[in-house]
Amino acid sequence: MSIDKDTAARVAKLARIRVADDALPALAEEFNTILGFIEQLNEVDVDGVEPMTSVTPQRLKRREDVVTDGNQQEKVLANAPDAREGFFAVPKVVE
């Protein structure tokens, strides 16, 4: 696939990037270089290769999934502008 000057101008407009007319040929060439690299990547045989989430093998730390109340009610309510009977107090919005 080859990008011409008109297509480069359209892409710039869609991206809301102001590009001067004299810079459009260079932009089109840059797009063509990027597309050439993508075509090169498509030629690589990746059968049997698992997707990776990182370049280094890492395993996330595991913990048991248990429900707790956090035991920090006083600390949480200390930030509330108005707290009553262990809950946040908010103004009534429905009449």
C-alpha angles and dihedrals in degrees: 000000000000127000116215130198094267093051091048089052091050093049090049090050092049090049089047091237118145109226122178116236092244090056095053096086091054090048091050090050091050090051089050091051091052092048090048090055091049090051088051090053091050089061092062115105107234099167110141094013113126119221115257132216094195139014090239122056108250133170119206117235111257127216133177113269105235131156116238135164091232093240090238103105094130093049093048094047091047087075094051117104089216126016127172131182092350096310138095110263114218132178118265111259102175121064 
